[in-house]
Structure formats: structure tokens, C-alpha cells
Amino acid sequence: LLSFASTMTGLLSPETRSALEARAWSEKEDDFIRKVYSDFVRATPHEREMVIGEIVSTLDLSPLPQEEREQLRTIVELHDPGDVGVATSLLMNRVTLAPGEATFIAPGALHAYL
């Protein structure tokens, strides 16, 4: 999410935008991510679609592995790009676990299993 937050500045509340510009989230990253996501969800479908389009257009510059970039493009192509669910999948951090591995997800943390 933080790698794409700068593409969402027009949708962010003044408080969240100031924190992003000051990079003031380092101590409370989870709280900052919640604020960015909350602002994003409150945006209109058209605003979300514009941001998602910008995110997809910059995927080639992303440090994400090629396979993940292609998966994200496919998600957008198969669904309405203004849909909150599509946006959420683009903004979440991916963790790939090998067989037998596990990870801890804190209560209340936004997550999905794919």
C-alpha cells in the first residue's frame, strides 16, 4: 500500500496527505495504512478507477516480481476497476508461504487468502 500511496494523494484527507508527504508513518505504519485505505474506500468509484488505472500503468516500474505484476493486471482486467474489492487487492501486501509455513495476522488486520 505504501508504495502506491503517492498515486492516491488526491483522494486522501488533508491529515493523511500531510503524514504521507512528511513520511510520518514510520512509527505507526498500521495506523497510517488504515487511514490511507479508509480514505480510498470513501472515494467515488470514478476516483478509485482513476487511481487504479494509474497504479496499473506504473506496475512496470514497481519492485514487485513480474508474476505478481501480471496477476494484478489480470485482477483489474477481469473486474470493474472502480470496485473496492479490486482496489483492495492492489493495495494489500502479498505474502507467499511455502507448504508448512505460517504467518501471524493480527486481529482486525485486513487480509485475504488467495
N, C-alpha and C positions, 0 to 999 in steps of 0.2 A: 504494500500500500504506500509506504513512504517513498518508494522510487517513482510512483506515479502521482503523488500528491501535488506536485508543482503544476501538473496539467489541469488541476481542478480549482485553481485559485479563484476563478470567477464564481464558483459555487460555494465557496467557504464563507463562514461567518467572519466578521472583522476580527474577532478574538482568535479564531483558528488560523486565519490568514497571517496575523501578526506572529503567532507562535511558529508557523511554517517558515516565514521569512527570517525570523531570528534563530531558527533551528533550536527552539526552546523546548523540544520534546524529549531530549536525551534522558532526563531523569524519570520522566513519566510517559514513556513511549506508549504504553497500553491506553492511557487516558487520551493521549493525542490521537491515536488511531481511532478510538471511539468517536471523538469529535469530528474527524475528517469523514468517517463513514456516516455519521449521523447527518452531517451537512449534505453529503452526497445523496442519501436516501430521501431527504426533504426536497431535493431539486425536482424540477419538472422532468417528465420523460424526454422531452426535446433537449433539455440541458444535459441530461445524462447521456443521451445518444451522441451529442457533440463531443463530450469528454471521452466517451468510449472510442469514438472514431479517432480522436487524437492519440489515445493510448495505443490503439492498434497500428496507427501509422508510424509510431515511434518504436514498435516492438523490435525492429531490426537493430536498433541502437541499444537495446536492453541487454544487460548481462545475463539474462536468462538463457538456459540451454536451448538450442534450436528446436528440440522436440516440444518443450513447453511453449515456446512462441507459436508453433504450429497448432498446438492444442487450443491455445487461447483464441487464435484466429478462427478455428473451427467452431468454438462455442459461440462466437459472435455471429458467424455466418448462418448458424442453424437456428438462431433465436432472434426475437425482437431486440435490437441493440439498446433500446431505452428501458428495457426490463431491469428491475432492481436485481433479480437473480443473476442475470448475465453480468451486470456490473460488479456484483459481489464476487463472482468467480474470477474476474480480472484483478480485483483488488486484494484478494487473500494471498497469504504466503503459502507456497506449496512445500510439503514435506513428503518425501518418498521414503517409505520404510521397506526394508528387506524382510523376507519371511523370518518370523521370530522376533523382530524388533518391535518396540513400543514407544509411545511418546505420551507425555502428560499434557492434557488440555485442562486448563483451569476452569472451574465452574463459571458459567456466564460468558465464556470466550466464544466468539463467533467461529464456527468451524464446519467443515463438511468432509465426508468420506467419499472419495471417488475411486 
